[in-house]
């Protein structure tokens, strides 16, 4: 059993302690321990325990447990032995962290003055104990709103005494209904927007803008987080003014295609040039083929033409054609057997 005096601390007792000895040994000895609180040196009963170890798990070296209690003493209690051993606690260090009496919140920065018992309130939320609110016209346990039918400073005025113009509410109608859905009016006393909020706002009075990277009705949508320079998106539409590198579209939630490298560009250019060269060579070959075909045809026509011309201009005799015989020659005339039409006078 170990007790720690904490000078009347109202605390969420975040108790950190480090076990001593070997891990196996002190884990066995510490199993089944409990954390209890009290306001005097009398051993507190089990029902005052903030935490009770189930005894069937392996305990880490550093143990941290929350204990929302108002107390002067914190107890580490162990009544279970291990076989022949008596109950033992092996603890090297204990830290009890809490707020001074009458304070709560982050860094204990707020007071419990809204509670009737100003010395005690919940260390996290500030909710009051059974003594309720300091101002009985407010709603417990947080004591931050007026009871139904009341309004104004300290909730001292009755709603029957108030009728505000459209779009206004509160004490002397000084409050303005902002961002209610479709610019509707709010409750003339509390300022609550019964119809809901415009996109980009939240809260009962719709006076809280959406946190960064959220947008839309009641801020339920989450942005892509890819706006340029980590800028926040439009709280109503979720659109970015510009996108970080590698993202595109209005919401910057679509990845750009991988950029083309210099090597890829060179390869593409070469392919284009090769395609152009192949097309040009194909055209040249096509024209040459056409030229060869035309020349071949022309040559055949020319040959046929000369054949027909020769056939028409020269008489070609067959073996049956008549020839001039030698006996038919005239006296004094020599006859050319090969060319009967050619003859010359003979010389005597």
Protein Blocks (a to p, Z undefined) as FASTA:
>chain_A
ZZddeehpacddddddddehjfklmmmmmgoiacdddfbfbdcdfklpfbdcehlaccdf
bdcdddddddfbdcdddfbdehjaccddddfbdcdddddehiacehhlaccklpmblmbc
cfklopacfklpfblkbccfklpaccehiacehhlacfklpccdehiacehhlaccehia
hhiacdfklopafkbpcehiacjklpaccdehiacehhlaccehlaghhiacdfklopaf
bdcehiacjkopaccdddddfklmmmmmmmmmmmmmmmmmmmmmmmmmmmmmmmmmmmmm
mmmmmmmmmmmmpccddfkbccddfklpcehiacdfklmmbccdddZZ
